[in-house]
Amino acid sequence: MPTDSETGYDPTLGNKFIFVTGGVMSGLGKGITAASTGRLLKNAGFDVTAVKIDPYLNVDAGTMNPYQHGEVYVLKDGGEVDLDLGNYERFLDEDMTFDHNVTTGKTYKHVIEKERAGDYLGKTVQIIPHITDDIKRRVREAAEGTDVCIVEVGGTVGDIEGMPYLEALRQFAHEEDEEDFLLTHVTLVPYSKNGEQKTKPTQHSVKELRSIGLQPDVLVGRCGERLDPETKEKIALFCDVPTDAVFSNPDVEDIYQVPLVVEEEGLDGYVMDRLNLDAKALPEEKRDNTWRKLVTREREGEVDIALVGKYDLEDAYMSVNEALKHAGLAKGVDVNVVWVDSDEMVNADADGTHRERLESADGIVVPGGFGSRGTEGKIHAIQYARENDVPFLGLCLGFQMAVVEVARNALGYEDAHSAEMDPDTSNPVIDILPEQYEVSDMGGTMRLGAHQTDITPGTLAEAVYDATACTERHRHRYEVNPEYFEDFAETPLVFSGRAGNRMEILEYEDHPYFLGTQFHPEFRSRPGRASPPFVGLLETVMELAGVDGADNGVDREVTA
């Protein structure tokens, strides 16, 4: 079928497609179910990619408050996307691009721009076919060149903003051969007060799907425990699917265990049979079992790491938490992340709990963020780490506040700050660079995506990366002010990583481990390839705390 000249839609792109929808409530774990399915297919030898559909009107996730949508995840091409893309990168060990995130804002913006340019030749522009074709085009183009594309449709069935996507999905199903299309529906199976697993929410959710012309091929029940056999049979009967197409996805201690759980349920085997991939899959004895080895690695001992931030929400710092977990896997220890509220820690009316948490931790991480709230608490945490030889890792804003802390307490510039937080400070040690002054578009001053940093030989940074260069992802606007370089040269603060006149890595001499990065190394950390700055932090913490981990070895990545 040729490309549609009006919409640019080519229905011949792509190979096998798995769409994942959710019902009853959001936050059930559609993304982890989708990522786990992809992981198992990749273990079987297939080239897998993923697409996340977000029905919100934002063009991207860059301006969204973490309280509403969790962290903003940054891709290597600078795309600011939903945190589920981070899960896909970690589970599949594949780098995604901005094209792998489809939003309503992005889709409508493109169609409206084409209409304004006269590309539709005066025709009435409508949801069908123009919006739905653009949605399908984006999915197919992202899938091009891969064996299987897994597409997660955000939100829940019945949401008004998701209707164009479900209509596009319905059309998609008609365009594909039966063996090339699979619809997985993830739904909640709650318990009644007497402990019975209730199927009615699943029945209603599937009824909603069927009312718009979609029949799920696979149903995944999210429940505290595995679904009972009679529960599966009841769901199959009332939702018109085979009993062996109903799978459990019970609660687990660690999301990395989910692929193992659904593999035991037989999800991968059913999917490959349904998509006619059995003959092309690797024999079971030859499939990649690296993931299983990672998840079941022996761990001995544990350490406490204080995460000092202003968002009391785990999803706001998901990649930092996962990077600490990866470092723990590499070093064979359990990492307990201790939340420290940077606002409460310096609040005169607080009970001191957060300050106590900080002082009892084995190491300290100060993550990124925007805005002035909580910065004084972060500066206090950094000062405590520096003066008391506590291993410290500062990320983006954590890096910048380390510069501010040293300027205040080592150089004596009492009002030193970032011009972002205090435009009137007489010592803006963090500021917009001169070449950014004339850029009026706020997004134009952002440094986004993968950039190379040159590392000074003989420094802690070189030891951490075992290289004199690294490529990491950025998301920031303000930089270390060049006017203060000579002043900092008089202190033990060393800028050991640079990109031209941009300071990218700092460290503090005569300290066990005091490292700050202007970039976000957490975005490139993987379960099997832990981020070097996080591994270095953990190594020092373990040495100082006298903790012996299991000998798992360390694989540090330093490329894009």
C-alpha positions, 0 to 999 in steps of 0.5 A: 500500500503506497504512502498517503499523499495527504497525510504522509502515512505509510502502512507498510513500515514495521513488522510485529506490533504489541500494543499495551493498554490499561484499565481501571486506574493509572499507575498499574504498571503498564510500562513495566509489563510492556518493558518486561515483555520486550526484555523476554523477546530480546532474550529470545533473539529479537530486535525490540523497540518501544514507543510510549504514547502520552495523551496529554497536550504538552508537546513534551514532558520538559515543563511538567512538574514532577509531582504530577508526572514523575521525573523528566527523562532525557534521551541522548538526542535531547528529547525530554520525555515520560519516565517510562522511556527510562524503563524501556532503555533500562530493560531493553538496554537500547537507546531511544529517541524523541521519536519514540514518545508520541504526545497529543501536543506533538501530533496536533502541532504537526497537523496544524502546521501542515494545515497552515502551510496548505499541505492539505489543499483546502480540505477539512482537517479532521481527527480521522484521518489526519490525526489518526494517520499521524499517530500511526505514522509516528508508531510505524516510523519508530518501529522501522527496522526492528522485529517487534515494536511495543507501544504503550498507550498512556492513561486508561481506557475511557479517558477522553484524551485517549480516544484518538489513540484508541481509534488509531489502534483500532485502524491499526488492527485492521491494517495488519495481518492477525499474526502481526498485531497483538493487544495486551490489556493490563487491568486491576484485580483487587481483593474483597474484604474476605480475600477474594480476587474480584474480576468485575473491574476487569470485565468492565474495562474490557467491555469499554475496550470492546465498545470502541471496536477493540478486543484484547488478545492478552489480559494481564491482571495486576494483583497482590498475589498471582491470580488463582486458576478459577480467577483466570477462568472467570476472566477468560469466560467473561472477557472472551479470551482463552484461559491461557491468554490470562496472565498474572503480574503480582506485586514484587520487591523489585521491578527487575523481577517482573520479567522472571515472574511473567516468564514463569507465567508463560507470557513470552511463549504465548506472545511468540506463538500468537505472533508466529515468532516461534520458529525464529526464536532462539532455542531456550537453551541458547537464550540470553539469561543475563537478566536472570543472573543480574536479578538473582546476583548475590548481595552481602551487606547493605549501605544507607545513602541519603537522597537530599531533594525537595520532592517527596515522591520516589518517581521524581528521582526514579533514575537516581534510585535505579542508578544506585540500585545498579551500583549495588548490583555491581558491588554486591550490596543492598542500597537503602535510599534514605529520603531527606527533605531539603526543605524540612532539614533547615526548617526551624520548626522541623523536628530534626528527623531529616537532619538526623537521617542525613547525619546517619547515612553512609553517603549523600546524593544531591540530585538535580532540580529547578527552582529555589525551593530546597536549595539552602537545605541542599547547600547544608547537606553538601557542607556537611559532606565536605567538612565531615568526609562523607562520600558525596555525589552531586548531580546537575543542581547538586553540582551547582550548589556544591560550587555555591557552598565552596564559594560561601564557606571556602572563599568567604562570599557569603551571598554567593548563589546561582543567578537562577535562584537569586538574580540580585546576588553580587556573586553569581558563581552560577550564571547564564554564559555570555553567549546565551544572553541574547537567546530569548527563547527559554528552551534555546538556552537549555543544554540537552542530550548527550555531550562529551566531557574531557577529563583531566588525567590524574584526577578522581574523575579519571579514576572513576571513568577509567578514561580521559573523556566521557559522554553523558546526558545533560539537562540544565541552563545555568553554568559555572561563571567563568569570571570565578575560575581564578578564585576557585583555583585558590581552593581545593575545589578542582574542575576535572571535567570540561567541555570548552568553557563549560565546567562539567565535573568537580571534585574536592582534594583531600576528601574520600569522595566528593564528586559533582557532575553538571550532567546526569549520569543516572540517565545512562545507567543500566542494570548490567552497566552501572554508572561510573560516578555511582559505582565510585560513590558506593566503593568509597562508602563500602570501604569507609563503612567496612562493608564487604560486598559480593564479588560481582565485578563492575562493567562501567560504560563511558560512551554515548 
